[in-house]
């Protein structure tokens, strides 16, 4: 039964995991995002009280 021979399949398994763990993550992490968050000021905006008539 050729399915039980681990020789070719183990090499394929090993090389595919090497590609997944070594080659692909740097390619994904090198992407730049066009809308990176900008730092906000630490001051709170001034809010005014509502003086609506509540009936």
C-alpha positions in Angstrom: 0.0 0.0 0.0 1.8 3.2 -1.1 -0.2 5.5 1.1 1.7 4.2 4.2 5.1 5.1 2.8 5.9 8.4 4.6 9.0 9.2 2.5 7.5 11.5 -0.2 4.6 12.9 1.9 6.7 13.9 4.9 9.1 15.9 2.7 6.1 17.7 1.1 4.6 18.3 4.5 7.9 19.7 5.8 8.5 22.0 2.9 5.0 23.3 2.8 5.2 24.2 6.5 8.5 25.9 5.9 6.9 28.0 3.3 4.0 28.8 5.5 6.2 29.7 8.5 9.2 31.4 6.9 8.3 32.8 3.5 4.7 34.0 3.8 4.6 35.9 7.1 7.2 38.6 6.1 5.3 39.1 2.9 2.1 39.7 4.7 3.7 41.9 7.4 5.3 44.2 4.8 2.0 45.5 3.6 1.4 49.2 4.3 -2.1 50.4 5.2 -3.3 53.6 3.5 -5.3 54.8 6.5 -3.1 54.3 9.4 -4.5 55.8 12.7 -3.2 59.2 13.6 -2.5 60.0 17.3 -5.3 62.0 18.9 -4.8 64.8 21.4 -5.2 64.0 25.0 -7.4 67.1 25.6 -11.1 66.4 25.9 -13.4 68.5 23.7 -15.4 71.2 25.5 -19.0 70.2 25.8 -21.8 72.6 26.5 -24.9 71.9 28.5 -28.3 71.4 26.9 -30.7 74.0 27.9 -33.8 72.6 26.1 -37.1 72.9 27.8 -38.1 69.4 29.1 -41.8 69.3 29.5 
